[in-house]
Amino acid sequence: MCGIAGVVDAAGLAPQWRDDLRELDASIRHRGPDDHGYITDVDRTEVPLKLGANKGTVETPRVLFVHRRLSILDLSEAARQPLSRAGGAVFITYNGEIYNFRELRAELAREGAEFRTQSDTEVVLELYRRRGIEDVARLRGIFAFAIADVTKGKVFLVRDHFGVKPLYYARVGSRFVFSSELKSFRGVHGFRAVIDPEAIQTFLHFLWIPGERTGLAGVRKLSPGCWMEIDLATNETLIRQYWSPLDRALSRENEGTVAENVRFLRDELGRIVKQQMVSDVPLGAFLSGGLDSSLIVALMKDATGRAPSTYSVGYAPQDLAYDIVPDDLPFARQVSRDFETRNTEIVLSPDVATLLPTVVETLDEPIGDPAAISSYLICQAAKQTLTVMLSGMGGDEVFAGYPRQRALAYGRMYRRLPPWARRGIKTVVARLPAAGRSGAAKLGRAGKKFLTSVEASPLEHYIAMETYFDDGLRRELTSPDGPLAEHNDVVARDVAALVARVQIAAGEDPLRQAMMWDLVTYLPNLNLAYTDRTSMAHAVEVRVPFLDVDLVEWSFGLRSRDLVRVRRGKLAGKWLLKRAAETVLPAPIVWRPKAGFGAPIRSWLRSELTDMREELLGPHGLGARGWFESRVIRRLKDEFLTGVSDYALQLWMLMSLELWSRRFLD
């Protein structure tokens, strides 16, 4: 796992290209502290150059690749990057892990390929040289890379199937610039940071920015499952999708029995976990005590016979004064005892006011999920002993584990009720408190969110349950004279377009539609995004076995009743996965309720973050930008503090947005 960056210009790079080289290298240093190098199309070398070691060629290059190395596989000098072959005519800067590289290597060797390293990077480059860019679809792993083919006059950018690894790009004058991180563009000569108002509107709606937008005008993300071609003669670009769940979802229904599917799933997950444990450096796992992480830990021990190192997180009692955050540590301790792991418990009681600006900058894009703080601190602690960690992320998206997915069934029941019964439910929920840590407050928050757009179509209802500033509140918040006002309709437009695609891909099943929605929006733009940034901030690689491409494609054929079923009078999600997990995990771990992964922000906003809250949301903070109505911000804050409404996440989002603006715009 590494950091990559580069500059391409068909007319030749500007004289300041060496300044760009230094800035790009520095901006991604944290992603690859073990080594660094660069190469251009005119160096005609198969050895990566070191910054400052020599001046290189006096010719004007058209292509510059930069690499920061986090050594995981083949720690030798021979595997340094950028990796070049054919006398420097073809070279690659690569970030990621290819889990099937050994199989591909053997296949290519039978065709006459000769290898000089044991790295997966060389296999990717050789695969391109012999098969062309189209064969990237055969890669199984997490990756983002760029390949320059000087002979053919092409540069290619490629991103993995689900978007586990990031890849940003932008036009800066005539130059095409790319990097693993958004913050890299701030140091590029001639780049001017300007807000993208459409991106900010979608951030307010979702808590994160979906699609290709980033928050900065002109800077885009290469979408998951895509490759881009840059023509070195014309500077023109072409983007092609090589894989998308939207094109794979309507596969033939799985005809296996429950017993057959349980056995296949258990065996396949075991194979995947073993495959993803390949590493030449220390490796461990997250352990929340929930189903997904516990199953990964159990399979890791089963694969090697050795107990892995694990990391668990809890919260200080004073931070739970206003939050109902489940205590995962007892469950994590049970799993750790059962599988004899070397578990490290991290009790999160951070100096949030000091840490939050750092985390916001780390995240690159505006992301309003406080879980990023927990992830940041876990990875910081893990780096003391580990370089690679396996995560249970993706299990909820692939096997239907989120409570809001089960809420779709309750929505169907609700819509079947007579009008008088529905009115009664609305009246009761309206009277429940929305703030506080009481059971009534928790029920009130869930009930109010559930009733939002419950009369609409199932997918529209589902999206509404994931919405934070709905259309009415966003319009009220947005200043009519500010830069966001004329883009109020972008969310409805974008949502409608994607809803249409999801409904075609997933068919008429509401659960499948909801799962597909999460797989193409929520997963890559929130969960995978903050996990990559917070882990790579500490040079820790996180792998995600549940997002194995073949496993996900197999899961598309599962019937809804294999995913959600009634158990002991309640709907249980991830039903088939839990049946498979019963073969290796104790029942209390398998069937415990979904706990979630977050942070006690309601308490923080009333205690440690009081001064920061007032400063960031006040007249000299977000109120001075002219984007939002100050009176609406004050109302949100007052209703939260008095317990009238639970606007904790909305306030956290606005605070994060102001901190992000200071780091990326000012």
ZIHUSUL-V575635 format. One record per residue. RES is the residue in one small letter. D_CENTER is the distance of its C-alpha to the mean C-alpha in Angstrom with 2 decimals. Layout:
BEGIN
RES,D_CENTER
RES,D_CENTER
END
This chain:
BEGIN
m,15.29
c,16.24
g,16.06
i,17.60
a,19.31
g,22.37
v,24.91
v,26.86
d,30.01
a,32.62
a,35.33
g,34.64
l,32.54
a,34.06
p,36.16
q,33.45
w,31.10
r,31.71
d,30.60
d,27.33
l,27.06
r,27.52
e,25.11
l,22.27
d,23.01
a,23.12
s,19.87
i,17.83
r,20.33
h,18.19
r,15.89
g,19.12
p,22.06
d,24.17
d,25.45
h,25.22
g,26.94
y,27.39
i,29.38
t,30.84
d,32.49
v,35.94
d,35.79
r,36.87
t,35.75
e,33.82
v,33.17
p,30.35
l,31.90
k,31.34
l,31.10
g,34.56
a,36.20
n,37.88
k,38.10
g,37.36
t,38.92
v,40.84
e,39.86
t,37.35
p,34.12
r,32.03
v,28.91
l,27.35
f,24.57
v,23.28
h,21.69
r,20.77
r,21.02
l,19.55
s,22.12
i,21.14
l,23.23
d,26.70
l,27.22
s,30.26
e,31.18
a,31.40
a,27.62
r,27.06
q,25.17
p,25.36
l,27.12
s,30.03
r,32.59
a,35.62
g,37.05
g,34.03
a,33.88
v,30.49
f,27.70
i,23.99
t,21.34
y,18.60
n,15.34
g,14.30
e,16.17
i,18.21
y,19.36
n,22.24
f,23.55
r,26.75
e,27.69
l,27.10
r,29.02
a,31.93
e,32.01
l,32.13
a,34.73
r,36.93
e,36.89
g,38.15
a,35.11
e,35.76
f,33.13
r,33.58
t,30.59
q,28.73
s,25.30
d,22.82
t,22.70
e,26.34
v,25.83
v,23.29
l,25.81
e,28.72
l,27.11
y,26.81
r,30.36
r,31.85
r,29.89
g,28.29
i,24.79
e,24.82
d,24.57
v,20.95
a,20.39
r,22.00
l,19.45
r,17.60
g,14.79
i,11.73
f,12.95
a,13.53
f,17.21
a,20.24
i,23.71
a,26.91
d,29.96
v,32.80
t,35.44
k,33.80
g,32.72
k,29.05
v,25.66
f,22.60
l,18.88
v,16.68
r,13.01
d,12.09
h,12.38
f,8.95
g,7.11
v,6.00
k,8.03
p,8.46
l,11.93
y,13.73
y,17.37
a,20.35
r,24.11
v,26.08
g,29.65
s,30.37
r,27.71
f,24.38
v,21.89
f,18.51
s,16.25
s,13.07
e,12.88
l,14.15
k,16.65
s,18.53
f,20.13
r,21.98
g,24.36
v,25.09
h,28.71
g,29.26
f,25.79
r,26.10
a,23.27
v,23.76
i,21.82
d,20.51
p,21.96
e,20.37
a,16.83
i,18.06
q,19.60
t,16.49
f,14.71
l,17.74
h,17.55
f,14.00
l,12.84
w,10.25
i,11.14
p,10.90
g,12.13
e,13.30
r,14.30
t,13.22
g,15.87
l,18.31
a,20.86
g,21.00
v,17.71
r,15.39
k,12.27
l,13.43
s,12.15
p,10.81
g,14.06
c,16.11
w,18.55
m,20.50
e,24.12
i,25.91
d,29.70
l,31.45
a,34.60
t,33.41
n,29.93
e,28.94
t,25.50
l,24.61
i,21.29
r,21.33
q,19.03
y,19.69
w,17.67
s,16.19
p,16.14
l,18.22
d,20.87
r,20.87
a,20.89
l,24.66
s,25.61
r,28.77
e,28.77
n,28.69
e,32.33
g,32.08
t,33.50
v,31.51
a,32.94
e,32.06
n,28.44
v,28.12
r,29.67
f,27.56
l,24.26
r,25.42
d,26.62
e,23.67
l,21.18
g,23.68
r,23.82
i,20.09
v,19.77
k,22.87
q,21.65
q,18.41
m,20.60
v,22.15
s,22.24
d,25.01
v,23.69
p,23.26
l,20.61
g,19.73
a,17.41
f,15.92
l,18.53
s,18.32
g,21.32
g,19.58
l,19.96
d,16.82
s,16.83
s,20.64
l,20.91
i,18.87
v,21.21
a,24.25
l,23.49
m,22.94
k,26.39
d,27.86
a,26.73
t,28.40
g,30.78
r,29.40
a,27.51
p,24.22
s,23.44
t,21.19
y,19.76
s,20.01
v,19.74
g,22.25
y,23.56
a,26.92
p,29.37
q,30.03
d,26.41
l,26.75
a,29.76
y,28.08
d,25.11
i,25.04
v,22.35
p,23.07
d,24.40
d,22.51
l,24.57
p,27.57
f,25.56
a,23.75
r,27.25
q,28.66
v,26.19
s,26.73
r,30.47
d,30.46
f,28.68
e,30.12
t,26.93
r,27.13
n,25.07
t,24.27
e,24.02
i,22.47
v,23.95
l,21.95
s,24.55
p,23.24
d,24.91
v,22.31
a,24.20
t,23.99
l,20.44
l,18.74
p,19.54
t,18.20
v,14.79
v,14.67
e,15.60
t,13.13
l,10.15
d,11.80
e,11.26
p,12.75
i,10.51
g,12.97
d,11.57
p,13.87
a,11.97
a,10.54
i,14.21
s,14.61
s,11.82
y,13.41
l,16.81
i,16.24
c,15.04
q,17.93
a,20.32
a,19.20
k,19.75
q,23.41
t,23.84
l,20.82
t,18.80
v,16.78
m,15.25
l,14.50
s,12.26
g,12.94
m,9.46
g,9.99
g,13.61
d,13.75
e,12.42
v,14.71
f,17.66
a,17.81
g,17.32
y,16.60
p,19.85
r,19.35
q,19.57
r,22.87
a,23.90
l,24.41
a,27.35
y,28.77
g,28.47
r,30.55
m,33.09
y,33.22
r,34.01
r,36.85
l,38.51
p,41.58
p,41.21
w,43.04
a,40.63
r,37.58
r,39.35
g,40.07
i,36.48
k,35.42
t,38.27
v,37.38
v,33.68
a,34.74
r,36.91
l,34.28
p,32.86
a,29.30
a,29.01
g,29.82
r,29.07
s,31.80
g,31.37
a,32.72
a,30.12
k,27.27
l,29.01
g,29.59
r,25.98
a,24.97
g,28.07
k,27.66
k,24.09
f,25.37
l,28.32
t,26.37
s,27.13
v,28.17
e,31.02
a,28.80
s,27.48
p,25.15
l,22.06
e,23.05
h,23.59
y,20.18
i,18.50
a,20.94
m,19.86
e,16.34
t,18.13
y,18.90
f,21.27
d,23.05
d,25.15
g,28.19
l,26.71
r,24.85
r,28.16
e,30.01
l,27.71
t,27.64
s,30.68
p,32.87
d,33.77
g,30.33
p,27.99
l,25.72
a,28.64
e,29.21
h,25.63
n,25.78
d,25.83
v,22.67
v,20.55
a,23.21
r,23.55
d,19.93
v,19.53
a,22.87
a,22.05
l,18.87
v,20.71
a,23.46
r,21.36
v,19.71
q,23.20
i,24.67
a,22.13
a,22.09
g,25.74
e,27.41
d,25.82
p,24.04
l,21.89
r,20.76
q,20.08
a,17.91
m,15.91
m,15.56
w,14.51
d,11.56
l,10.71
v,10.81
t,9.63
y,8.10
l,5.79
p,4.30
n,5.15
l,4.75
n,3.89
l,1.53
a,2.72
y,5.34
t,5.74
d,6.40
r,8.48
t,10.24
s,11.09
m,12.20
a,14.13
h,16.31
a,16.25
v,14.75
e,13.06
v,10.92
r,11.68
v,10.82
p,14.24
f,13.69
l,11.86
d,15.06
v,16.06
d,19.59
l,18.81
v,16.66
e,19.49
w,22.01
s,20.41
f,20.89
g,24.58
l,24.65
r,26.70
s,25.56
r,28.15
d,26.48
l,23.31
v,24.91
r,28.47
v,30.87
r,31.53
r,34.17
g,34.25
k,30.53
l,27.74
a,25.59
g,22.17
k,20.96
w,24.69
l,24.85
l,22.25
k,24.29
r,27.44
a,26.14
a,25.04
e,28.55
t,29.91
v,28.31
l,27.38
p,29.74
a,29.92
p,29.09
i,25.64
v,25.11
w,26.33
r,25.29
p,23.65
k,19.91
a,19.37
g,15.84
f,14.00
g,14.91
a,17.58
p,21.16
i,20.87
r,24.06
s,26.05
w,24.53
l,25.29
r,28.86
s,29.45
e,27.74
l,26.12
t,29.27
d,30.40
m,27.03
r,26.54
e,29.94
e,29.56
l,26.20
l,27.18
g,30.83
p,33.04
h,32.22
g,28.44
l,26.49
g,29.89
a,31.20
r,28.76
g,30.42
w,27.28
f,27.95
e,31.05
s,31.81
r,33.78
v,30.82
i,28.67
r,31.70
r,32.07
l,28.51
k,29.08
d,32.57
e,31.68
f,28.98
l,31.42
t,34.27
g,32.36
v,32.98
s,29.35
d,26.03
y,24.29
a,22.45
l,18.92
q,20.43
l,22.16
w,19.16
m,17.35
l,20.50
m,20.90
s,17.44
l,18.27
e,21.59
l,20.30
w,17.81
s,20.83
r,22.98
r,20.75
f,19.94
l,22.91
d,25.90
END
